């Protein structure tokens, strides 16, 4: 019997201040939502980004 593989799904990191999608990640489904401090090119500084799935 073959094991069923869970495919990685596309997730986006969205800036909290501007609402822009700045980063794309590929994660396994069912993981906790990420909140990371990443660079925002529009604001030219580090801001909080949260995960959004489509």
C-alpha positions in Angstrom: 0.0 0.0 0.0 1.3 3.4 -0.9 1.3 6.2 1.6 -0.8 9.2 0.7 1.2 12.3 0.5 -0.1 15.6 1.7 0.6 18.2 -1.0 2.1 21.5 0.0 -0.3 24.4 -0.5 0.5 28.0 -1.5 0.3 30.5 1.3 0.9 34.3 1.2 2.3 36.6 3.7 0.3 39.8 3.8 1.5 43.1 5.4 -0.7 44.2 8.2 -0.3 47.9 7.5 -0.6 48.1 3.7 -2.4 44.9 2.9 0.1 44.0 0.2 1.1 40.4 -0.6 4.9 40.5 -0.3 6.0 36.9 0.1 4.9 33.4 -1.1 5.4 30.2 0.9 4.6 26.6 0.3 3.5 24.8 3.5 1.8 21.6 4.5 -1.9 22.0 5.2 -3.0 22.0 8.9 -0.1 24.0 10.2 -0.6 26.9 12.6 -0.9 30.4 11.1 2.3 32.3 10.8 3.0 35.9 12.0 6.4 37.1 11.0 8.2 40.4 11.0 9.3 40.9 7.4 10.5 43.7 5.1 7.7 45.8 3.4 9.1 47.4 0.2 6.3 50.0 0.0 7.0 51.3 3.6 10.7 50.5 3.4 10.8 49.0 6.9 10.1 45.8 8.8 6.4 45.2 9.6 4.3 42.4 10.9 3.1 40.0 8.1 0.4 37.3 8.6 -0.4 34.2 6.7 -3.3 34.2 4.2 -4.4 31.1 2.2 -6.3 31.2 -1.1 
